[in-house]
């Protein structure tokens, strides 16, 4: 055994140098490196919270031996955001955690800022509509939505902040011209009269907000024939008092001369003219234009509220001047 113990220090040094040389060769063939990647984010959200428009991807830095880093991708590295201890609020900072499936690499992440809201389910009554209105000569008298019963209602599951002034509609896609039963209509959500399309990226949430009920919605519409609008002529009334002595009316002009009125068909049937209120002309000795309110009949409306009546007034040449 003397050959082992003889000059053991030199032999130990030689062994150490050999190990170092082997490590140097291995290190030169597989040096440590890093690369920047874009990876998807997996959110863990408790049932009482929901994230509005969360970022779906983030930039990470993967470091480690070159061969392992080159193999890193979205299938062997997962980035997670755990919100189990988060609170509702805007501008909430949440840390991301990179979880590599392969060992020997590390993942550096940066926090994300999230809009976190309370999550709740709310029941909404579905209102039927006919956006294209009734066909000429028809008037809608009744609309109802069924799913399968009426009134129809759906359940919206999503952010509490979206549920204020949130309404549900079904729209009949054509003009109405009689009795209609139309099946399998899409429910349209509107918030503050603005469409809320849950399929649009701007309305993405985690978990995704949705309509819980999947029952098909149908609509029933009744319309009856009749005219819902017509043009009628404005007619002036005789003055409540004529012009002063020796003055007379030589012309009358109305602006507008006619108006469009709308209302129930039976309310419009006998209306052909609208008579304006009588005007006192006793103060006028020259042409005068007077504004008057148009007196629409009960249950009838029109787009114009007032009319201008212009009287041409001149002196009667056959009238003797009063004695001084």
C-alpha positions in Angstrom: 0.0 0.0 0.0 3.1 2.2 0.1 2.4 3.3 -3.5 -0.8 4.8 -2.3 0.6 6.6 0.7 3.8 7.7 -0.9 3.6 11.3 -2.1 -0.1 11.4 -1.2 -0.2 15.1 -1.3 1.0 15.3 -4.9 -1.6 12.6 -5.8 -4.4 14.5 -4.1 -3.4 17.7 -5.8 -3.4 15.9 -9.2 -6.9 14.5 -8.5 -8.2 17.9 -7.6 -6.8 19.4 -10.7 -8.3 16.6 -12.8 -11.8 17.3 -11.2 -11.4 21.0 -11.9 -10.4 20.4 -15.5 -13.4 18.1 -15.9 -15.7 20.7 -14.4 -14.2 23.4 -16.6 -14.8 21.3 -19.7 -18.4 20.6 -18.7 -18.9 24.3 -17.8 -17.6 25.4 -21.2 -20.0 23.0 -22.9 -23.1 24.0 -20.8 -22.6 27.5 -19.3 -25.3 29.2 -17.2 -27.5 31.5 -19.2 -30.9 33.2 -19.2 -33.6 34.1 -21.6 -36.8 36.3 -21.5 -40.1 34.7 -22.3 -43.8 35.5 -22.6 -45.9 33.0 -20.7 -49.6 32.7 -19.9 -50.9 33.4 -16.4 -53.1 30.9 -14.5 -55.3 32.6 -12.0 -56.6 31.0 -8.8 -59.6 33.1 -7.7 -61.9 32.4 -4.7 -65.6 32.0 -5.5 -66.5 35.4 -4.0 -64.1 37.4 -6.2 -63.7 38.1 -9.9 -60.9 39.8 -11.8 -62.0 42.3 -14.5 -59.9 42.4 -17.7 -56.9 40.6 -16.2 -53.6 40.4 -18.1 -53.4 37.0 -19.7 -49.6 36.9 -20.3 -46.5 38.2 -18.5 -42.8 38.5 -19.2 -40.5 36.2 -17.2 -36.7 35.6 -17.1 -35.6 32.0 -17.0 -32.0 31.3 -15.8 -30.0 28.1 -15.5 -27.7 25.8 -17.5 -27.9 26.5 -21.2 -29.3 23.2 -22.2 -32.2 23.5 -19.7 -32.9 27.1 -20.5 -33.1 26.4 -24.2 -35.7 23.7 -23.5 -37.9 25.9 -21.3 -41.3 26.9 -22.8 -44.9 27.3 -21.9 -45.4 23.6 -21.6 -42.9 23.0 -18.8 -43.1 26.4 -17.0 -46.3 27.6 -15.4 -46.9 31.2 -14.1 -49.6 31.4 -11.4 -51.4 34.2 -9.6 -53.0 33.1 -6.3 -55.8 35.5 -5.2 -57.1 33.4 -2.2 -55.9 36.1 0.2 -56.6 39.1 -2.0 -59.2 41.8 -1.4 -61.6 43.5 -3.8 -60.3 46.8 -5.2 -58.7 48.6 -8.1 -54.9 48.7 -8.5 -54.4 45.6 -6.4 -50.8 44.3 -6.7 -50.5 40.5 -6.8 -47.3 38.5 -7.0 -46.7 35.9 -9.7 -45.0 32.6 -9.1 -43.1 30.8 -11.8 -43.3 27.0 -11.4 -40.9 25.1 -13.7 -41.6 21.4 -14.3 -38.0 20.9 -15.1 -35.5 21.1 -12.3 -32.3 23.2 -12.4 -33.9 26.4 -13.7 -35.3 29.4 -11.9 -38.0 31.8 -13.0 -38.1 35.5 -12.2 -41.5 37.3 -12.4 -42.8 40.8 -11.7 -46.1 41.5 -9.9 -49.3 42.4 -11.8 -51.8 45.1 -10.9 -55.4 43.9 -11.0 -58.9 45.2 -10.9 -60.6 42.8 -8.4 -64.3 43.0 -7.8 -66.9 41.1 -5.7 -68.7 38.4 -7.6 -72.4 37.8 -7.4 -75.3 36.4 -9.3 -78.3 38.5 -10.1 -81.6 37.6 -11.7 -82.7 39.8 -14.6 -86.2 40.0 -16.3 -85.8 39.6 -20.1 -87.6 42.4 -21.9 -88.7 41.8 -25.6 -88.0 44.5 -28.2 -88.6 45.1 -31.8 -85.7 47.5 -32.8 -86.9 47.7 -36.4 -90.4 48.7 -35.4 -93.6 47.7 -37.1 -94.1 47.5 -40.8 -95.9 50.4 -42.5 -99.6 50.3 -41.6 -99.0 48.1 -38.5 -98.7 48.8 -34.8 -97.3 46.6 -32.1 -99.9 46.0 -29.3 -98.2 43.3 -27.2 -94.8 41.7 -26.8 -93.8 38.9 -24.4 -90.6 36.8 -23.8 -90.8 33.1 -22.8 -88.1 30.7 -21.5 -90.3 28.7 -21.4 -92.6 30.7 -19.1 -93.4 34.3 -19.1 -92.2 36.7 -17.7 -88.8 35.2 -18.7 -85.7 35.8 -16.5 -82.0 34.9 -16.7 -79.2 34.9 -14.1 -76.1 36.9 -14.7 -73.0 35.8 -12.8 -70.2 38.4 -12.8 -68.8 41.5 -11.2 -71.0 43.4 -8.8 -70.0 46.7 -10.4 -71.4 45.6 -13.7 -74.8 44.8 -12.2 -76.0 48.4 -11.6 -78.3 49.4 -14.4 -77.8 46.0 -16.1 -80.7 44.9 -18.3 -81.5 41.9 -20.4 -83.3 42.0 -23.8 -84.4 39.8 -26.7 -84.7 41.5 -30.1 -87.0 40.5 -32.9 -84.8 40.9 -36.0 -87.5 41.9 -38.5 -90.2 44.5 -38.9 -93.5 43.3 -37.3 -96.5 42.9 -39.5 -99.0 40.7 -37.6 -98.8 38.0 -34.9 -95.3 36.5 -34.6 -93.8 33.7 -32.5 -90.0 33.6 -32.9 -87.9 30.9 -31.2 -84.3 30.6 -29.9 -83.4 34.3 -29.6 -80.1 35.5 -28.2 -80.3 37.4 -24.9 -78.7 40.8 -25.2 -77.2 42.5 -22.1 -77.0 46.3 -21.8 -75.4 48.3 -19.0 -76.5 52.0 -18.9 -78.0 51.4 -22.4 -74.6 50.3 -23.8 -74.3 46.7 -25.1 -72.3 44.4 -22.8 -70.8 41.7 -25.1 -69.2 39.1 -22.8 -67.3 37.6 -25.8 -65.3 40.8 -26.4 -61.8 40.9 -25.0 -62.4 44.2 -23.2 -65.1 42.4 -21.1 -62.9 39.4 -20.2 -62.9 38.4 -16.6 -61.4 35.6 -14.5 -63.4 33.5 -14.0 -65.4 34.5 -17.1 -68.7 36.4 -16.4 -71.6 34.6 -18.0 -75.4 34.0 -18.2 -76.0 31.0 -16.1 -79.4 30.0 -17.6 -79.1 28.2 -20.9 -82.8 27.8 -21.7 -83.7 29.1 -25.2 -85.7 32.4 -25.2 -88.6 32.9 -27.6 -90.7 36.0 -28.3 -94.4 36.5 -29.0 -95.6 39.8 -30.7 -99.0 41.0 -31.6 -99.5 43.8 -34.1 -102.6 45.2 -35.6 -103.1 47.1 -38.8 -103.6 50.8 -38.6 -102.0 54.1 -39.1 -99.8 55.3 -36.3 -98.9 58.7 -37.8 -100.4 61.2 -40.2 -100.1 64.7 -41.4 -102.8 67.2 -40.4 -103.3 70.9 -41.3 -103.2 73.7 -38.7 -106.1 76.1 -38.8 -106.3 79.6 -37.2 -109.2 80.6 -35.1 -111.0 83.9 -35.5 -109.4 86.6 -33.3 -110.8 86.9 -29.8 -110.7 90.6 -30.5 -110.2 92.3 -33.9 -107.7 95.0 -34.7 -108.5 98.6 -33.6 -111.2 100.6 -35.4 -110.2 101.5 -39.0 -107.7 98.6 -39.2 -108.3 95.2 -40.8 -106.7 91.9 -41.4 -105.5 91.5 -45.0 -103.7 88.2 -44.7 -102.8 85.2 -42.4 -99.8 82.9 -42.6 -99.1 79.9 -40.5 -95.7 78.4 -39.8 -95.8 75.4 -39.9 -98.9 75.0 -42.0 -99.2 71.3 -41.1 -97.7 68.9 -38.5 -97.2 65.1 -38.2 -99.2 63.6 -35.3 -98.7 60.2 -33.8 -100.8 58.1 -31.5 -103.0 55.0 -31.3 -104.8 54.3 -34.6 -108.2 54.9 -33.1 -107.1 58.2 -31.7 -106.0 59.5 -35.1 -109.0 58.3 -37.2 -111.1 61.5 -37.0 -108.3 64.1 -36.8 -107.8 66.0 -40.0 -107.1 69.5 -38.7 -105.9 71.1 -35.5 -107.4 74.5 -34.7 -105.0 77.0 -33.0 -106.1 79.2 -30.1 -107.8 82.5 -30.7 -105.5 85.6 -30.5 -106.4 89.1 -29.3 -105.4 91.6 -32.1 -106.8 94.7 -30.4 -103.2 96.1 -29.7 -102.0 95.7 -33.3 -102.2 98.4 -36.1 -99.4 96.8 -38.2 -98.2 93.4 -39.2 -97.8 91.1 -36.2 -96.4 87.5 -35.6 -97.6 85.7 -32.5 -96.4 82.3 -31.2 -99.1 80.0 -29.9 -99.0 76.5 -28.4 -100.4 73.8 -30.7 -103.2 72.1 -28.8 -102.7 68.4 -29.7 -105.8 66.2 -28.8 -105.6 63.8 -26.0 -103.4 60.7 -26.6 -101.8 62.4 -29.6 -98.3 63.9 -29.9 -96.3 65.8 -32.4 -92.7 66.9 -32.9 -93.6 70.6 -33.0 -94.8 72.4 -29.9 -95.6 75.9 -31.1 -96.8 77.6 -34.3 -96.2 81.1 -35.6 -99.2 83.0 -36.8 -98.5 86.1 -38.9 -101.3 88.6 -39.4 -101.0 91.2 -42.1 -102.9 94.3 -40.7 -103.5 97.5 -42.6 -105.6 100.7 -42.3 -109.0 100.6 -44.0 -109.0 103.4 -46.6 -112.8 103.6 -46.5 -112.7 104.3 -42.8 -113.1 108.0 -41.8 -110.6 109.3 -39.3 -112.2 110.1 -36.0 -113.0 113.7 -35.4 -110.5 115.6 -33.3 
